[in-house]
């Protein structure tokens, strides 16, 4: 009896120690091979073969591949970006396994469209993905909206207007699409159109990530508007006084503006030499085209504030 | 069902429970809880979809494994333990023995599926916070999974009536795999000519068609299943199982048990 208890104690101790050592060793091995992760490898790249191999349980496999896609994209994105070479094959497999997996089209398109290092920067693949989605889910207006968005991003306003129009003709659609079709056909490149697009995106989704992204773009558009208007006022001040103001306080004292102007996040705008108006916290305002301080290097991973 | 078949079925059920078959429910519960909690954190917008896909796939695979590994031993184990002779020395016909074993294992799988279905709906309630009308289709998918079990049980019993457990397991498992490709087999037959066409078409209709009984992807997306398909699949599963059980009875009736 005592001998049996001894054996149990020794065996338990050896088991625990061995498992702990194995875990520690594999962590060391992982650190020694930082790039040899599973996500850089696709063992089976053919969606057709995978569909056969999963014996009819393709829905679950599609979910696994979609999760893997999100993890792959998120992993590279959080490290500051990269080539995303497996992004398209992973999305292709996911949507071939489950052609009705709408989030894979909606988010996949965003991942593919975003310019490097934030995304793959492959608009043609984004178009192919959403078109495949529409082919398999012709009644879902979100996909027409996404397709129009890609065309809009590519400044292809004619095709964007057509995609909006096709989406607006569905039986169960958002009335906004008809307005967008007309707006896109007439004023494709306006800031007002961009604002309408992002506002619609913000309002038609419940996803916090998409809302945060839309809110960041709306803030960028607001900054664009503010900077244009403020630089116009600075120019007027210069015409009147013969020199550029050093600070906005100087303009306030002169009665040119009523107070220190604030950006959408309530931070004050700054004045640079030559009358350039810039934001004071550019890291908090991603996607800016105007208002970036001189010599500022954008953060490769945009900082998205909560949507609300 | 006559009383002899009923008693054999009840004993088969009890034996399965004694063999701790229902322990798989614990593994299933852990799997569903983990999926419900984790998936939302590592993926985007597919929490509901994963719970339905994973839940129904797990119900199906757990049940098929149980059906095969218990089914293959239903007859051979009784012969090995010599308990079959005790049973057959009483006024029990051989076909009644086969039918009783079949209903016993099918009953075990129905009970097992019932508890796993509760697990699926509990996980779904946790993830989605509310049920929608299209969730009724999940019940249809579960019913089709039970029909799969019925066919697999009949096949395992059929192989068990003349083969060793290991070969019965191999045969039953491969028939399940081939049955999942039944539609492809039919498409292949349509592309061939003359004798090969007859052979491929014959094979496509002889193997069980499991692809028609798999509507997991469909119900996960909230699509309904037509009542016609429910009726046809039910009739198919019943007819196919009866055919396989008849073959099992034919073999077992002629088997020399001495």
Interface residues (C-beta under 8 A of the other chain):
Chain A: X52 X55 X56 X57 X58 X59 X60 X62 X63 X66 X67 X70 X71 X98 X100 X101 X103 X106 X107 X207 X209
Chain B: X39 X42 X43 X44 X45 X46 X49 X50 X53 X54 X57 X60 X61 X176 X177 X180 X181 X184 X210 X211 X214 X216 X217 X220 X221
